[in-house]
């Protein structure tokens, strides 16, 4: 009988000194550059949907401007706002082309 995989679960978030963090089970089987197909496959296997919060739209302009002028290494001033819908948990806080993003996950029915 095949071994049943364990679905990703919410865990406490402990951001590093620069504000970054990734769930230890988030996309671990892929390299840094993940395709849309790989992300969709991972979400299906883990029975989660995702949504993204962009720092730029979640903070005052001066906080984002300070981030953009500091060499883009420290987003620790970003106090990420939890989505209003229930069930969302953080999968990753990382830098993207347009600045820091927070990727949220939420369980969906298989």
C-alpha positions in Angstrom: 0.0 0.0 0.0 1.5 3.4 -0.9 2.5 5.7 1.9 0.0 8.6 2.3 1.6 12.0 2.1 1.3 14.5 4.9 -0.3 17.8 3.9 1.3 21.0 4.8 0.1 22.4 8.1 0.2 25.9 9.7 3.2 26.5 11.9 4.5 29.5 13.9 6.2 32.1 11.8 9.7 33.2 13.0 10.9 35.8 10.6 14.7 36.3 10.3 16.4 39.6 11.1 15.5 41.0 7.6 11.9 39.9 7.8 12.1 36.9 5.5 10.6 33.4 6.2 9.5 30.3 4.4 7.5 27.3 5.7 9.9 24.3 5.7 7.4 22.3 3.6 6.7 25.0 1.0 7.9 24.0 -2.5 10.9 22.2 -1.1 11.2 19.8 -4.0 11.8 22.7 -6.5 14.6 25.1 -7.3 14.2 28.9 -6.7 12.5 29.4 -10.0 9.1 27.7 -9.7 6.8 27.5 -12.7 3.1 28.1 -12.5 2.5 24.4 -13.4 4.8 23.3 -10.5 3.0 25.6 -8.1 -0.4 24.4 -9.2 0.8 20.8 -8.8 2.2 21.4 -5.3 -1.1 23.2 -4.3 -3.2 20.2 -5.6 -1.0 17.7 -3.7 -1.2 19.7 -0.5 -4.9 20.6 -0.9 -4.3 24.3 -0.5 -5.2 27.4 -2.4 -2.8 30.4 -2.3 -3.1 34.2 -2.4 -0.4 36.8 -2.4 -0.1 40.0 -0.4 2.3 42.6 -1.8 4.2 44.7 0.6 3.7 47.7 -1.6 -0.1 47.6 -1.2 0.0 46.6 2.5 2.2 49.4 4.0 2.4 53.1 4.0 4.3 54.5 1.1 7.2 55.7 3.3 7.7 52.2 4.6 7.8 50.8 1.1 10.1 53.6 -0.1 12.5 53.0 2.8 12.6 49.3 1.8 13.3 50.1 -1.9 16.1 52.6 -0.9 17.9 50.2 1.5 19.2 47.9 -1.2 16.2 45.6 -0.9 17.4 43.4 1.9 15.3 44.2 4.9 11.5 44.0 5.0 11.3 43.5 8.8 9.3 46.8 9.2 6.4 45.2 7.2 3.6 44.2 9.6 1.8 41.8 7.3 -2.0 42.0 7.6 -3.8 38.7 8.0 -6.5 38.1 5.3 -10.0 38.7 6.6 -11.3 35.3 5.5 -10.6 32.4 7.9 -8.1 29.7 7.5 -5.1 31.5 5.8 -1.6 30.7 7.1 1.8 32.0 5.8 3.7 29.9 3.4 6.5 32.3 2.5 7.7 35.9 2.9 10.2 36.5 0.1 11.4 39.0 -2.4 9.8 39.1 -5.9 10.4 41.3 -8.9 8.1 44.1 -7.5 9.3 43.9 -3.9 8.4 41.6 -1.0 5.4 39.4 -1.1 3.7 37.2 1.5 2.3 33.9 0.1 -0.7 32.6 2.1 -2.2 29.1 2.0 -5.6 27.8 3.0 -6.9 24.3 3.0 -9.4 23.3 0.2 -11.4 20.1 -0.2 -9.6 17.5 -2.4 
